[in-house]
Amino acid sequence: MKQQIIVKNIKLPLTACVEEAYAAAKHRLALTDSEYISAALHKRSIDARRRSDVPMFVYSVTVECDIGSKKAAKLTKTADTEIVHREPLTPKYGTRPLTSRPLVVGFGPAGMFAALMLAEHGYRPLVIERGGDIKSRSAAVNEFIRTGRLNTSTNIQFGAGGAGTFSDGKLVTRINDPRCTYVLERFVEFGAPEEILWLAKPHVGTDRLLSVVEGMAERIRALGGEIRFDTQLTDLTLENGQVTSAELTSHNVRDHTQCSAVILAVGHSARDTYDMLAARGFVLIPKPFSVGVRAEHLQCDIDAALYGDAAGLTDKNGRRILPPGEYSLSWREPQSGLRSDTARGVYSFCMCPGGEVMASASEEGGVVTNGMSRYARNGVNANAAIAVSVFPEDVGGTWQDGVVFQRRLERAAYNAADTGEHDYRAPVETLGDFLDGKTSHFTEPSRVKPTYRNGVYTLCDLSSILPGFVTDMLRKGFGNFGRKIKGFDARDTVLTGVETRTSSPVRIPRGEELTASAANNLYPCGEGAGYAGGITSAAVDGINTAMRLMSLWAPLE
């Protein structure tokens, strides 16, 4: 009887080849040659936790073997082995007839995967996206970086692929859902590197992700779906607890379309959509989020701190063995005045090895930062958001308060850095000046150069922009992180403000059928609805939402 068993925690030197991992897995399972069929790489990570030791590769290997179920159960009693059980992703179709195509609002990860699922099962969705397609979006982003002229409809936040398109394309997620593997497989199908299937920290890179998004759009169209870019949802009509029509606005021209079912997959920056929903009687509630700064170090410093002497190791062809180093840091401190079970955290977010800090504004008069890496991750600097938890009670307690708080910080950053050019230059400060509390005579970055808009910035006092509880936690956090990674708290570390869009401050509550309370045919999903926190989790939520819709509604004839 054929079985697939995953063998985990196989530690091998950096010079070892994958065949050695296969042999180790076979040996650990004590399989005979007749029982062993084949092996494949499941995951590979790097163990560099102890700086005094040489880093090692840690493999997980999927072994296919011909053994009985009793022997398989015996072999998988330890924590380092498990039998592969994979259920096919087979939707069940409902019987409720659709009188019009399902409407998918937003073409980020949640909207893309929801639309793809619907298209592949005969539902021919209509997809709208307020931003432009890949070509026009890339042009708008490049224009903003070059000139500081912002397109409020098409930018880092809005357009084909969503906010994650111009990031690291990081696919790491903390959710434990078997559909994560499905998401990775679909990405590979549309052109992502195959290694994302087995890397412990998979990423696609912005340059590769652009073509993946285009490929998914083409597939949806080929299956009868329609995608309208530069088209925004501006209003909804509700009757008897259902959405009956949607107002769509494109280039200032308004149109109305009938709605049988709506998947609302707007991103975390669709603030005007939140306003519209509240005006139409939808319930919105506040949720925790975080704000902070982007920290830049030299990538070579991060590599040396994480890998030691192994940072420069190369193979026989002269290629580096270890990838650019990346980190994930967090620290929490109990807070008085908040809920007794609450501790405020400071943590790294969206770490981009060999990347750059991106100008990510979507509203006039506000500066927003994010990080981006290309597939090669070969830039001089490493960057990450260093963000601090913000709880609803910090900012007022209503859903509007979180948005107001974010916007206030973004505008403060814009005003602090503006020199009269109105070009969205960012406020920058060295970590040394930030820790010293300097308010003037700032240190010009020298060894580490800011990458935001290729160096268009103004030296500022970041503590005058961010609230006291954020600056206090940032200072404590850098001290803590400097003890974990040598040099992380170096005084020439560059800080760029502000990072405010780590997640949505708003959640749109949904019931067991994943529909909103005000309309039993509107399905909020993804980051903008408060149910995801990254590309993979948003994609999974889009899949789950589409499958729930299909379980109630019949395909179009």
C-alpha angles and dihedrals in degrees: 000000000000116000133177115215127182113217112199139194099033104163118201136164119268089252093058120108126226092254088066089057090051091051091048091052092050090049094049090053090046091226122173120228090256092052096046115083108165145319136222134189112262102174139348125194137165123247106208098141096122109057091200092061129071109256117252136201115245114206134196112197130195109218122196111206142166105236138125123268092248093056091044090053090049092049092051099052091100124081091243097064136053138172114244112244114176124175116206116246097245117159123212116226123228127217102230106114120236114224092193139015116285110259118227113195112203133023101222121115094291094047094042095053093041090051092045092052092048093046093049091054100048102266097118096208126208107227123194127190123184092212131063133273121268096277097047092039093053090049092050093048093048091048091052092050092048101042109012092240107141126212103204093199100046119035144103091310101040130049143056110343097016129244092319093065092078097044133075091293085237114182100186113126137176095212116105102219124138088220089072087079090050090053092052092048092052091049089054090048089058096048110283115138113274091231090077086078092066109020112106089221104032123190135172103198125228095266093055095038092060093064091043090057091048091051093052091049091052092050093051091051092046089056094054100271123131126218121196114191123195087035123123132194103236103166146004131212116215128194126176093346096312136100106242101175142005129216110225121193123199123172090345092306115121124211134171128223130188116247130209094165133000129201107201106205101158117151130249092269099058093108095155089055089056089053092050093049092050090050089053093054102262117146116242123180133190121252134184118274135160142237135191144115140296113253120205127198131167108272090225089058091052091047092051092047093049102036106024113198090350090071091087099043116130134186126241090279093055095253119136113256099208122057121235106292120258132185142199115203134177140164131179134203127192112245130215116221093032129089111304092243094050127103121179114235136207114196147155116260133189095000109201116199113207090001143122138242111255131217099235107172120143100174130060116260098019133104118214128174134204135162132250137186130183120226093266092051088207101143121124096242136058116211139183138168112255100203137181127215116256117196126200091249089057092064106030109286105257126100091247092056094066092052091046090050093051093046093049091055092046092052092045089054091049093049095044093053100036115111096183095280093097088213101136095251112173132240110248132187134170115244090240092059091044092052091046091051094236117182098181143010092049125196113253111232109250118158093031111045121204112246099196107125089346092297105323102143145120125228107243145163102259092192088066089059102042124060119257097253090055096048091045092053092044091055092048091045095054089050090052094044091048088063090053099044117030111239096012089120094044111148093236092059108126121231120197123189143260128015107175107143101070089123142340118284087209136071125195104210117230133188135227091291089051091245128131120257095243096050127028092204098052117091116195113201145157131029097322091057091048098251104108141040109199144003098291098043091046091050091050091050089050090052093048091048093050091049091051090051091049091050089063104032129056121233117264115267 
